[in-house]
Amino acid sequence: MPREKLERKLNLKPVSKYFGPKDIKASEDVVLLHEELEAIHLMDSFCMYQEDAAKKMNVSRATFARIVKSARKKISLALITGKNIKVHEVKNEFRIAICSTKEDQLEYAEAEAEYIWIILIKDYKLASQSCIKNPMYKNEEEATCNVLPEILYDYKVNYFMIKDIDYDLKISLIAKGIYPMLKEKIELDSLVDIFQ
């Protein structure tokens, strides 16, 4: 029997939810999840230890470490490349993209697989799932790093799960505010547990 899902405690109410450079026009946004902002605030504003901050947010230490790592990558990328930072306003809601060889059931595959499953997790429950055709399937004319991040960005994806990823695709995804997660195996039933 799976353990009961814990609701993350997000107490921070930021004054502003949109940040960006003043000397150039930013081409796009990097989306910082509410929980990522909360984690950065606890770690960097209050100088809390990860274990204490994790307890405050009601998550495991390992989950907290993943949240902080994702937040710092996004903030660093925005500062270095001159992108806007937009704080996601909906608590506990994010989309995950997973490539699959099948349309009717999730069969975990590489980035050029025939289908991409878009899974919405809301309040740490599986809220919805849809499946789209992958434009990179049998596409040898375009580079995956140029096409896939654009598609996933349009679908408002926050995380892209894959077994292995090349450097160009990884950087292109992060540039769009999409965090790649390397997982050897994925099962739909236990997907939400990864984010606990």
N, CA and C of each residue as an Amber inpcrd file, in Angstrom:
protein
   588
   0.8440000  -1.1850000   0.0000000   0.0000000   0.0000000   0.0000000
   0.8890000   1.2470000   0.0000000   0.6860000   2.1750000  -0.9450000
   1.5470000   3.3570000  -0.9990000   1.3180000   4.2570000   0.1970000
   2.3820000   4.9430000   0.5900000   2.2470000   5.8220000   1.7390000
   1.4020000   7.0310000   1.3810000   0.7890000   7.6190000   2.3900000
  -0.0610000   8.7930000   2.1790000   0.7880000   9.9710000   1.7110000
   0.2960000  10.6860000   0.7150000   1.0350000  11.8130000   0.1660000
   1.0060000  12.9840000   1.1370000   2.1490000  13.5700000   1.3740000
   2.2460000  14.7060000   2.2750000   2.0900000  16.0040000   1.4920000
   1.3100000  16.9130000   2.0310000   1.1660000  18.2130000   1.3830000
   2.3420000  19.0910000   1.7650000   2.9790000  19.6770000   0.7620000
   4.1210000  20.5450000   1.0290000   3.6500000  21.8470000   1.6450000
   4.3880000  22.2980000   2.6340000   4.0380000  23.5470000   3.2930000
   4.7720000  24.6860000   2.6010000   4.0100000  25.5520000   1.9740000
   4.5770000  26.6940000   1.2580000   4.0180000  27.9630000   1.8950000
   4.8370000  28.6060000   2.7050000   4.3880000  29.7760000   3.4620000
   4.7870000  31.1070000   2.8320000   5.7760000  31.0840000   1.9580000
   6.2920000  32.3170000   1.3730000   5.2800000  32.9400000   0.4160000
   5.0470000  34.2190000   0.5930000   4.2110000  34.9680000  -0.3420000
   5.0680000  36.0860000  -0.9200000   5.6690000  35.8550000  -2.0940000
   6.5770000  36.8590000  -2.6560000   5.8510000  38.1460000  -3.0240000
   6.5530000  39.2580000  -2.8830000   6.0010000  40.5680000  -3.2280000
   5.8070000  40.6670000  -4.7350000   6.7540000  40.1190000  -5.4810000
   6.6760000  40.1440000  -6.9420000   6.8370000  38.7340000  -7.4730000
   6.2200000  38.4620000  -8.5990000   6.3050000  37.1280000  -9.1940000
   6.9600000  37.1580000 -10.5750000   7.5810000  38.3130000 -10.9140000
   8.1920000  38.4330000 -12.2370000   9.4490000  39.2770000 -12.1440000
  10.5660000  38.7340000 -12.5820000  11.8590000  39.4080000 -12.5010000
  12.5620000  39.3070000 -13.8500000  13.3400000  40.3320000 -14.1880000
  14.0480000  40.2620000 -15.4620000  15.0750000  41.3580000 -15.6120000
  15.8810000  41.2570000 -16.6590000  16.9300000  42.2660000 -16.8900000
  16.3350000  43.5930000 -17.3430000  17.0340000  44.6870000 -17.0080000
  16.5740000  46.0150000 -17.4200000  17.3360000  46.5320000 -18.6310000
  18.5250000  45.9710000 -18.8630000  19.3600000  46.5010000 -19.9490000
  19.1110000  45.8360000 -21.3040000  18.4320000  44.6960000 -21.3160000
  18.0790000  44.0350000 -22.5820000  16.6440000  43.5390000 -22.4840000
  16.0690000  43.2350000 -23.6410000  14.7320000  42.6380000 -23.6600000
  14.9040000  41.1290000 -23.6140000  14.4020000  40.5040000 -22.5600000
  14.5270000  39.0480000 -22.4100000  13.6770000  38.3460000 -23.4580000
  14.2320000  37.2920000 -24.0420000  13.5330000  36.5730000 -25.1060000
  12.4810000  35.6180000 -24.5580000  12.6620000  35.1530000 -23.3180000
  11.7200000  34.1800000 -22.7600000  11.8080000  34.1480000 -21.2410000
  10.9130000  33.3470000 -20.6470000  10.8520000  33.2120000 -19.1970000
  11.4480000  31.8770000 -18.7510000  12.0300000  31.9030000 -17.5680000
  12.3740000  30.6840000 -16.8520000  11.3470000  30.5980000 -15.7330000
  10.6280000  29.4820000 -15.6650000   9.5610000  29.3370000 -14.6710000
  10.1210000  28.6970000 -13.4090000  10.0150000  29.4320000 -12.3180000
  10.4650000  28.9640000 -11.0100000   9.2210000  28.5300000 -10.2390000
   9.1550000  27.2360000  -9.8840000   7.9990000  26.7400000  -9.1520000
   7.9430000  27.3690000  -7.7640000   6.7400000  27.5010000  -7.2350000
   6.5410000  28.0870000  -5.9090000   7.3830000  27.3550000  -4.8680000
   7.4050000  26.0290000  -4.9470000   8.1900000  25.2420000  -3.9810000
   9.6920000  25.4870000  -4.1370000  10.1440000  25.7820000  -5.3600000
  11.5640000  26.0750000  -5.5810000  11.9360000  27.4150000  -4.9350000
  11.0580000  28.3970000  -5.0620000  11.3010000  29.6950000  -4.4300000
  11.3210000  29.5560000  -2.9090000  10.3920000  28.7760000  -2.3880000
  10.3390000  28.5430000  -0.9380000  11.6340000  27.9010000  -0.4430000
  12.1280000  26.8960000  -1.1680000  13.3540000  26.1890000  -0.7760000
  14.5590000  27.1220000  -0.7910000  14.6810000  27.9270000  -1.8390000
  15.7860000  28.8920000  -1.9300000  15.7020000  29.9010000  -0.7810000
  14.4930000  30.3380000  -0.4890000  14.2900000  31.2980000   0.5950000
  14.7570000  30.7160000   1.9360000  14.3710000  29.4830000   2.2120000
  14.7610000  28.8490000   3.4790000  16.2700000  28.6260000   3.5560000
  16.8540000  28.1780000   2.4460000  18.2890000  27.8680000   2.4330000
  19.1480000  29.1350000   2.4290000  18.8150000  30.0810000   1.5690000
  19.7090000  31.2140000   1.3420000  19.3530000  32.4690000   2.1430000
  18.0790000  32.6850000   2.4300000  17.7090000  33.8610000   3.2350000
  17.8690000  33.5850000   4.7310000  17.4560000  32.3780000   5.1460000
  17.5220000  32.0250000   6.5610000  18.7210000  31.1400000   6.9180000
  19.5160000  30.7770000   5.9030000  20.7100000  29.9350000   6.1110000
  20.3850000  28.6580000   6.8920000  19.2490000  28.0520000   6.5750000
  18.8460000  26.8230000   7.2590000  19.5920000  25.6310000   6.6870000
  19.7990000  24.6280000   7.5080000  20.3340000  23.3570000   7.0230000
  19.2410000  22.6650000   6.2200000  19.6670000  21.8380000   5.2350000
  18.6840000  21.1650000   4.3830000  17.7010000  20.3280000   5.1920000
  18.1890000  19.6400000   6.1910000  17.3170000  18.7730000   6.9880000
  16.2230000  19.5840000   7.6930000  16.5940000  20.7360000   8.2530000
  15.6220000  21.5920000   8.9420000  14.6410000  22.2250000   7.9580000
  15.1660000  22.6700000   6.8250000  14.3090000  23.2890000   5.8060000
  13.3390000  22.2660000   5.2170000  13.8090000  21.0370000   5.0290000
  12.9500000  19.9620000   4.5090000  11.7850000  19.6970000   5.4610000
  12.0780000  19.6760000   6.7620000  11.0130000  19.4730000   7.7670000
  10.0090000  20.6240000   7.7070000  10.5110000  21.8260000   7.5420000
   9.6310000  23.0000000   7.4800000   8.7050000  22.9340000   6.2650000
   9.2200000  22.3800000   5.1520000   8.4030000  22.2530000   3.9400000
   7.6110000  20.9490000   3.8980000   7.8390000  20.0680000   4.8720000
   7.1310000  18.7930000   4.9610000   7.4950000  17.8420000   3.8120000
   8.7960000  17.8120000   3.4750000   9.2980000  16.8950000   2.4470000
  10.5260000  16.1680000   2.9990000  10.9430000  15.1270000   2.2850000
  12.1580000  14.4270000   2.6980000  13.3740000  15.2930000   2.3660000
  14.4940000  14.9850000   2.9870000  15.7200000  15.7440000   2.7230000
  16.1500000  15.5780000   1.2680000  16.0100000  14.3590000   0.7360000
  16.3940000  14.1030000  -0.6650000  15.5310000  14.9070000  -1.6310000
  14.2420000  14.9720000  -1.3490000  13.3380000  15.7660000  -2.1950000
  13.6940000  17.2430000  -2.1090000  13.9660000  17.7050000  -0.9070000
  14.3470000  19.1050000  -0.7230000  15.6090000  19.4300000  -1.5140000
  16.5930000  18.5150000  -1.4770000  17.8430000  18.7240000  -2.2170000
  17.5730000  18.8350000  -3.7180000  16.6590000  18.0150000  -4.2390000
  16.3040000  18.0780000  -5.6690000  15.6330000  19.4120000  -6.0010000
  14.7600000  19.8760000  -5.1120000  14.0520000  21.1500000  -5.3350000
  15.0530000  22.3070000  -5.3770000  15.9780000  22.3400000  -4.4160000
  16.9900000  23.4120000  -4.3640000  17.8860000  23.3720000  -5.5950000
  18.3040000  22.1830000  -5.9840000  19.1750000  22.0460000  -7.1560000
  18.4840000  22.5840000  -8.4070000  17.2220000  22.2340000  -8.5830000
  16.4550000  22.7100000  -9.7360000  16.3280000  24.2310000  -9.7150000
  16.0090000  24.7900000  -8.5410000  15.8420000  26.2390000  -8.4080000
  17.1340000  26.9720000  -8.7330000  18.2320000  26.4980000  -8.1920000
  19.5170000  27.1750000  -8.4170000  19.9370000  27.1180000  -9.8800000
  19.6650000  26.0140000 -10.5530000  19.9860000  25.9190000 -11.9850000
  19.1890000  26.9500000 -12.7780000  17.9020000  27.0480000 -12.4670000
  17.0450000  27.9840000 -13.1980000  17.4580000  29.4330000 -12.9590000
  17.7310000  29.7800000 -11.7090000  18.1380000  31.1520000 -11.3810000
  19.4750000  31.4860000 -12.0350000  20.4140000  30.5510000 -11.9650000
  21.7250000  30.7500000 -12.5830000  21.5850000  30.9590000 -14.0870000
  20.7890000  30.1250000 -14.7190000  20.5790000  30.2290000 -16.1630000
  19.9720000  31.5830000 -16.5290000  18.9820000  32.0170000 -15.7620000
  18.3400000  33.3070000 -16.0440000  19.3210000  34.4570000 -15.8970000
  20.1460000  34.4260000 -14.8600000  21.1200000  35.4990000 -14.6430000
  22.1810000  35.5390000 -15.7360000  22.6380000  34.3750000 -16.1600000
  23.7200000  34.3060000 -17.1500000  23.2280000  34.6030000 -18.5640000
  22.0230000  34.1560000 -18.9070000  21.5320000  34.3080000 -20.2790000
  20.5600000  35.4750000 -20.4500000  20.2580000  36.2020000 -19.3670000
  19.3860000  37.3640000 -19.4740000  17.9260000  37.0290000 -19.6920000
  17.4500000  35.9380000 -19.0970000  16.0460000  35.5680000 -19.2270000
  15.2560000  36.1160000 -18.0290000  13.9530000  36.2150000 -18.2000000
  13.0830000  36.5940000 -17.0990000  12.9060000  35.4030000 -16.1640000
  12.6410000  35.6800000 -14.8940000  12.2650000  34.6370000 -13.9460000
  10.8110000  34.8860000 -13.5830000   9.9760000  33.8960000 -13.8340000
   8.5570000  34.0070000 -13.5040000   8.2530000  32.9660000 -12.4300000
   7.7190000  33.4160000 -11.3190000   7.3600000  32.4970000 -10.2360000
   5.9980000  31.9000000 -10.5440000   5.9530000  30.5690000 -10.5950000
   4.7200000  29.8460000 -10.8820000   3.7220000  30.1310000  -9.7620000
   2.5290000  30.5550000 -10.1240000   1.5720000  31.0060000  -9.1230000
   0.7320000  29.8900000  -8.5190000   0.6350000  28.7610000  -9.1720000
  -0.2010000  27.6730000  -8.6760000   0.6430000  26.7370000  -7.8320000
   0.2680000  26.5430000  -6.5850000   1.0230000  25.6490000  -5.7220000
   0.7860000  24.1990000  -6.1370000   1.8370000  23.4120000  -6.0280000
   1.7300000  21.9600000  -6.1870000   1.1140000  21.5160000  -7.5150000
   1.5000000  22.1690000  -8.5990000   1.0140000  21.7670000  -9.9190000
   2.1600000  21.8430000 -10.9080000   2.4430000  20.7400000 -11.5810000
   3.4900000  20.7520000 -12.5870000   3.2600000  19.6450000 -13.6020000
   3.9030000  19.8030000 -14.7520000   3.7560000  18.8450000 -15.8470000
   5.0750000  18.1270000 -16.0970000   4.9460000  16.8420000 -16.3820000
   6.1020000  15.9880000 -16.6510000   5.9340000  15.4230000 -18.0590000
   7.0130000  15.4320000 -18.8300000   7.0000000  14.8140000 -20.1620000
   7.8440000  13.5490000 -20.1160000   7.3040000  12.4900000 -20.7070000
   8.0000000  11.2100000 -20.7710000   7.8010000  10.6420000 -22.1740000
   8.8930000  10.2770000 -22.8290000   8.7920000   9.6840000 -24.1580000
   8.4200000   8.2090000 -24.0310000   7.5960000   7.7570000 -24.9860000
   7.0850000   6.3890000 -24.9440000   7.0180000   5.8050000 -26.3500000
   7.1870000   4.5060000 -26.4230000   7.0580000   3.8330000 -27.7190000
   5.6050000   3.5080000 -28.0310000   4.7230000   3.6400000 -27.0360000
   3.3080000   3.3140000 -27.2240000   2.4210000   4.5020000 -26.8800000
   1.2810000   4.5650000 -27.5510000   0.3140000   5.6360000 -27.3330000
  -0.6910000   5.2800000 -26.2400000  -1.0230000   3.9870000 -26.1210000
  -2.0670000   3.5600000 -25.1960000  -1.5630000   3.1700000 -23.8010000
  -0.2520000   2.9760000 -23.6530000   0.3200000   2.7340000 -22.3300000
   1.7510000   3.2530000 -22.3180000   2.1720000   3.7040000 -21.1530000
   3.5050000   4.2860000 -21.0280000   4.5660000   3.2070000 -21.1210000
   5.3730000   3.2980000 -22.1460000   6.5220000   2.4150000 -22.3000000
   7.7470000   3.3090000 -22.4760000   8.4130000   3.5390000 -21.3860000
   9.5370000   4.4700000 -21.2510000  10.5500000   4.2990000 -22.3800000
  10.9230000   5.4190000 -23.0150000  11.8190000   5.3450000 -24.1600000
  12.6960000   6.5920000 -24.2600000  13.5390000   6.6150000 -25.2670000
  14.4720000   7.7180000 -25.4970000  13.7610000   8.9210000 -26.1360000
  14.5000000  10.0170000 -26.2860000  13.9350000  11.2960000 -26.7370000
  13.3680000  11.2760000 -28.1570000  13.7760000  10.3210000 -28.9750000
  13.2810000  10.2550000 -30.3580000  12.1660000   9.2340000 -30.5260000
  11.5610000   8.7870000 -29.4240000  10.4720000   7.8040000 -29.4870000
   9.2600000   8.3920000 -30.1970000   8.3140000   7.5470000 -30.5510000
   7.1720000   7.9730000 -31.3590000   6.2000000   8.9010000 -30.6180000
   6.0970000   8.7490000 -29.3030000   5.1090000   9.5220000 -28.5460000
   5.7450000  10.2380000 -27.3580000   5.0610000  11.2860000 -26.9130000
   5.4370000  11.9810000 -25.6770000   4.1920000  12.0440000 -24.8090000
   4.3110000  11.5170000 -23.6140000   3.2250000  11.6070000 -22.6450000
   3.4340000  12.8710000 -21.8300000   2.3690000  13.6550000 -21.6680000
   2.3890000  14.8490000 -20.8210000   1.4870000  14.5410000 -19.6220000
   2.0850000  14.5200000 -18.4460000   1.3620000  14.1260000 -17.2450000
   1.2790000  15.3190000 -16.2990000   0.0660000  15.6370000 -15.8800000
  -0.1590000  16.7400000 -14.9440000  -0.2920000  16.1790000 -13.5360000
   0.5460000  16.6890000 -12.6260000   0.4410000  16.3420000 -11.2200000
  -0.0200000  17.5950000 -10.4910000  -1.1240000  17.4580000  -9.7730000
  -1.6900000  18.5950000  -9.0430000  -1.9700000  18.1500000  -7.6140000
  -1.5110000  18.9350000  -6.6690000  -1.6530000  18.5930000  -5.2530000
  -1.1200000  17.1870000  -4.9760000  -0.0380000  16.8540000  -5.6490000
   0.6740000  15.5830000  -5.4830000  -0.1960000  14.3680000  -5.7690000
  -1.0680000  14.5500000  -6.7720000  -1.8760000  13.4530000  -7.2860000
  -1.8370000  13.5390000  -8.8060000  -1.9640000  12.4000000  -9.4510000
  -2.0250000  12.3560000 -10.9070000  -3.3500000  12.9670000 -11.3370000
  -3.3180000  14.1430000 -11.9670000  -4.5380000  14.8590000 -12.3270000
  -5.0100000  14.5320000 -13.7360000  -4.0610000  14.4420000 -14.6870000
  -4.4460000  14.1150000 -16.0610000  -3.2190000  13.6500000 -16.8370000
  -3.4880000  13.0210000 -17.9500000  -2.4090000  12.5970000 -18.8320000
  -2.8900000  12.6700000 -20.2730000  -1.9880000  13.0590000 -21.1570000
  -2.2970000  13.0970000 -22.5800000  -1.0770000  12.6000000 -23.3390000
  -1.3000000  12.2680000 -24.5710000  -0.2120000  11.7270000 -25.3860000
  -0.1810000  12.4720000 -26.7180000   1.0090000  12.9120000 -27.1140000
   1.1640000  13.6190000 -28.3900000   2.1970000  12.9030000 -29.2540000
   2.1310000  13.1450000 -30.5390000   3.1420000  12.6000000 -31.4510000
   4.4380000  13.3750000 -31.2620000   5.5310000  12.6690000 -31.2210000
   6.8390000  13.2920000 -31.0600000   7.3560000  13.7430000 -32.4330000
   7.5950000  15.0400000 -32.6280000   8.0740000  15.5200000 -33.9280000
   9.4800000  15.0170000 -34.2540000  10.1730000  14.4430000 -33.2830000
  11.5250000  13.9230000 -33.5230000  11.5290000  12.4630000 -33.9650000
  10.3640000  11.8260000 -33.9670000  10.2800000  10.4240000 -34.3800000
  10.6180000  10.3020000 -35.8700000  11.6530000   9.5660000 -36.1520000
  12.1580000   9.3550000 -37.5270000  12.4760000  10.6780000 -38.2300000
  12.8630000  11.6780000 -37.4630000  13.2130000  12.9870000 -38.0120000
  14.7340000  13.1340000 -37.9640000  15.3690000  12.9700000 -39.0900000
  16.8240000  13.0680000 -39.1470000  17.2970000  14.4130000 -39.6970000
  16.3450000  15.2820000 -40.0270000  16.6890000  16.5840000 -40.5920000
  16.9680000  17.6400000 -39.5190000  16.3550000  17.4670000 -38.3470000
  16.4990000  18.4680000 -37.2920000  17.1320000  17.8500000 -36.0490000
  17.7920000  18.6930000 -35.2780000  18.4200000  18.2370000 -34.0390000
  17.3740000  18.2170000 -32.9220000  17.4000000  17.1640000 -32.1200000
  16.4510000  17.0240000 -31.0000000  16.5230000  18.2200000 -30.0680000
  17.7340000  18.7290000 -29.8200000  17.9070000  19.8540000 -28.8960000
  17.2740000  21.1460000 -29.4130000  17.0040000  21.2300000 -30.7140000
  16.3790000  22.4220000 -31.2860000  14.8530000  22.3290000 -31.3290000
  14.3160000  21.1030000 -31.3370000  12.8810000  20.9060000 -31.5330000
  12.1540000  20.5550000 -30.2370000  12.6450000  19.5450000 -29.5450000
  11.9410000  19.0190000 -28.3720000  11.7160000  20.0580000 -27.2600000
  12.7220000  20.8560000 -26.8790000  12.4620000  21.8570000 -25.8310000
  11.3620000  22.8500000 -26.1880000  11.2800000  23.2390000 -27.4640000
  10.2260000  24.1660000 -27.9070000   8.8430000  23.5530000 -27.7170000
   8.7010000  22.2930000 -28.1230000   7.4210000  21.5860000 -27.9970000
   7.0270000  21.4710000 -26.5280000   7.9630000  21.0420000 -25.7040000
   7.6750000  20.8550000 -24.2770000   7.3510000  22.1830000 -23.5970000
   8.0290000  23.2390000 -24.0020000   7.7550000  24.5750000 -23.4600000
   6.3220000  25.0060000 -23.7930000   5.9050000  24.7320000 -25.0250000
   4.5420000  25.0770000 -25.4430000   3.4860000  24.3440000 -24.6150000
   3.8300000  23.1380000 -24.1590000   2.9130000  22.3500000 -23.3240000
   3.0920000  22.6420000 -21.8300000   3.8950000  23.6580000 -21.5150000
   4.1310000  24.0910000 -20.1330000   4.7130000  22.9870000 -19.2480000
   5.6120000  22.2020000 -19.8280000   6.2610000  21.1040000 -19.1040000
   7.3160000  21.6670000 -18.1620000   7.3720000  21.1340000 -16.9330000
   8.3730000  21.5240000 -15.9400000   9.5220000  20.5250000 -15.8390000
   9.2140000  19.2360000 -16.0540000  10.2210000  18.1750000 -15.9290000
  10.1650000  17.2490000 -17.1380000  11.3510000  16.8330000 -17.5920000
  11.4500000  15.8640000 -18.6850000  12.2190000  14.6650000 -18.1680000
  11.5580000  13.5100000 -18.1390000  12.1990000  12.2980000 -17.6180000
  12.7670000  11.4740000 -18.7650000  13.9920000  11.0330000 -18.5470000
  14.6910000  10.2760000 -19.5920000  15.7800000   9.4290000 -18.9280000
  16.1610000   8.3270000 -19.5880000  17.2000000   7.4450000 -19.0260000
  18.5760000   8.0740000 -19.1100000  18.8630000   8.6860000 -20.2540000
  20.1680000   9.3070000 -20.4840000  19.9520000  10.5010000 -21.4020000
  20.7920000  11.5090000 -21.2730000  20.5710000  12.7320000 -22.0540000
  21.9110000  13.2890000 -22.5180000  21.9400000  13.7860000 -23.7500000
  23.1840000  14.3980000 -24.2170000  23.2370000  15.8540000 -23.7570000
  24.4190000  16.4020000 -23.7630000  24.6690000  17.7350000 -23.1980000
  23.8290000  18.8180000 -23.8850000  23.7510000  18.7920000 -25.2250000
  23.0190000  19.8360000 -25.9580000  21.5350000  19.8560000 -25.6080000
  20.9280000  18.6730000 -25.5090000  19.5120000  18.6000000 -25.1580000
  19.2990000  19.0700000 -23.7150000  20.1870000  18.6730000 -22.8330000
  20.0920000  19.0780000 -21.4230000  20.1160000  20.5990000 -21.2930000
  21.0860000  21.2490000 -21.9400000  21.2220000  22.7060000 -21.8730000
  20.0170000  23.3960000 -22.5080000  19.5360000  22.8710000 -23.6200000
  18.3770000  23.4720000 -24.2980000  17.1140000  23.3690000 -23.4600000
  16.9390000  22.2490000 -22.7590000  15.7770000  22.0840000 -21.8790000
  15.8440000  23.0570000 -20.7070000  17.0050000  23.1430000 -20.0740000
  17.1740000  24.0320000 -18.9260000  16.9480000  25.4850000 -19.3450000
  17.3820000  25.8270000 -20.5560000  17.1800000  27.1840000 -21.0740000
  15.6970000  27.5340000 -21.1860000  14.8600000  26.5300000 -21.3560000
  13.4110000  26.7360000 -21.4540000  12.7240000  26.5900000 -20.0930000
  13.5080000  26.3830000 -19.0410000  12.9250000  26.2180000 -17.7110000
  12.3930000  24.8240000 -17.4650000  12.8900000  23.8560000 -18.2410000
  12.4630000  22.4530000 -18.1070000  13.6210000  21.6830000 -17.4860000
  13.3520000  21.0280000 -16.3770000  14.4090000  20.3330000 -15.6460000
  14.4580000  18.8620000 -16.0600000  15.5680000  18.4060000 -16.6670000
  15.6810000  16.9870000 -17.0220000  15.9320000  16.1420000 -15.7750000
  15.2210000  15.0220000 -15.6730000  15.4120000  14.0870000 -14.5610000
  15.8000000  12.7330000 -15.1300000  16.9780000  12.2660000 -14.7580000
  17.4560000  10.9720000 -15.2440000  16.9010000   9.8660000 -14.3640000
  16.1360000   8.9700000 -14.9860000  15.5540000   7.8270000 -14.2850000
  15.7300000   6.5970000 -15.1580000  16.2100000   5.5320000 -14.5510000
  16.4160000   4.2850000 -15.2910000  15.0900000   3.6360000 -15.6610000
  14.0950000   3.7750000 -14.7830000  12.8060000   3.1220000 -14.9950000
  11.6910000   4.0280000 -14.4760000  10.5770000   4.0670000 -15.1940000
   9.4280000   4.8700000 -14.7780000   8.1710000   4.0230000 -14.8760000
   7.3650000   4.0820000 -13.8370000   6.0490000   3.4400000 -13.8620000
   5.0170000   4.4990000 -13.4920000   3.9390000   4.5470000 -14.2420000
   2.9130000   5.5660000 -14.0480000   2.3470000   5.5460000 -12.6250000
   2.1510000   4.3550000 -12.0770000   1.5660000   4.2160000 -10.7370000
   2.4250000   4.8490000  -9.6420000   3.7240000   4.8250000  -9.8310000
   4.6200000   5.3300000  -8.7800000   5.2650000   6.6880000  -9.1470000
   4.7650000   7.3050000 -10.2060000   5.3600000   8.5590000 -10.6860000
   5.2740000   9.6820000  -9.6440000   4.1330000   9.8190000  -8.9920000
   3.9410000  10.8810000  -8.0130000   4.9130000  10.7200000  -6.8440000
   5.2360000   9.4850000  -6.4900000   6.1340000   9.2210000  -5.3560000
   7.5180000   9.8440000  -5.5550000   7.9360000  10.0030000  -6.8060000
   9.2420000  10.5840000  -7.1060000   9.3430000  12.0050000  -6.5640000
   8.2100000  12.7040000  -6.5230000   8.1970000  14.1070000  -6.1140000
   7.8500000  14.2990000  -4.6380000   7.7580000  13.2130000  -3.8950000
   7.4530000  13.3050000  -2.4560000   8.7200000  13.6140000  -1.6880000
